[in-house]
Amino acid sequence: MIGADTGRLSGWPEAVRADIAAYYTRYYRDTLRIPSWEALVAARLDEEAGEAAHLHRVEEALGRAVSGLAVLNVGCGTGGFNVVARRAGARVCGIDADFDAAGVSAAKARQAGGSVLAAAGERLPFRDGVFDLVHCFSTLEHVNDGAATIAEMVRVARPGGAVYVHTPSALACYETHYKVFWPPLLPRPLARLYLRLRGRPTAFLETLRLLTPGRLDGLFARAGARPVRLPPPGGPLRESGSPLWPLVRLYYRLFGVTTYLEVLARR
């Protein structure tokens, strides 16, 4: 049944929790310098709770539960989605190019099952057509070659299988990593200046390659997949906290802009 209870782990071993906390402290406090970094790190210690709701959304998009499916999680991070999909009955493999994140995810896999590899999305170490679902959340914007990564995800999906992608929109007025209001399509030099004026480090900006909706659809079409845009889940947007929200809302409505691009593509 779609949305079946994925359960909740009582807690990870202390060594794993320490590695999770250290990883996200470096990310939120040191790399992004987010003022509320402590709360974000605390949430990551129980990330499976949030990933359970995300799994439900993915299952609704698929039109079926993931139980029995072979799932590849591209950019698995510290493995929260791997755990909930595994507990829901999927056969899960996660990959991440970040060795520290992959190490934490592998430690979870030793407890909860599944497998994890350190690998890049542009060159997936799998045969053609071996996964029923390829899942990629908040990763596509970080890869060096988006076209190659999408082509690889489509390649390893079986005929009739699906590729799910969730990535920030280049047209949005919110930067989802730095968690700040963001002028859309801001040129890189101006983006660096904007971050400096806000007292934020700029090095992480070099990892971001945001996509427009048209660009994302085109990459899937070139790879031989049929992308379908998923409607926004609803609820308040983070942009609504800005004093410019009335103008942003008008812009979003006129041009159909969403904060994230969420696509399910069928091979």
Secondary structure as GFF3:
##gff-version 3
##sequence-region A 1 267
A	DSSP	alpha_helix	14	25	.	.	.	ID=ss1
A	DSSP	pi_helix	26	31	.	.	.	ID=ss2
A	DSSP	alpha_helix	37	44	.	.	.	ID=ss3
A	DSSP	alpha_helix	47	62	.	.	.	ID=ss4
A	DSSP	beta_strand	70	74	.	.	.	ID=ss5
A	DSSP	alpha_helix	80	87	.	.	.	ID=ss6
A	DSSP	beta_strand	91	96	.	.	.	ID=ss7
A	DSSP	alpha_helix	99	112	.	.	.	ID=ss8
A	DSSP	beta_strand	115	118	.	.	.	ID=ss9
A	DSSP	beta_strand	131	137	.	.	.	ID=ss10
A	DSSP	three_ten_helix	140	142	.	.	.	ID=ss11
A	DSSP	alpha_helix	146	156	.	.	.	ID=ss12
A	DSSP	beta_strand	157	168	.	.	.	ID=ss13
A	DSSP	beta_strand	174	175	.	.	.	ID=ss14
A	DSSP	beta_strand	180	181	.	.	.	ID=ss15
A	DSSP	alpha_helix	188	197	.	.	.	ID=ss16
A	DSSP	three_ten_helix	203	207	.	.	.	ID=ss17
A	DSSP	alpha_helix	213	223	.	.	.	ID=ss18
A	DSSP	beta_strand	226	229	.	.	.	ID=ss19
A	DSSP	three_ten_helix	238	241	.	.	.	ID=ss20
A	DSSP	alpha_helix	245	255	.	.	.	ID=ss21
A	DSSP	beta_strand	260	266	.	.	.	ID=ss22
###
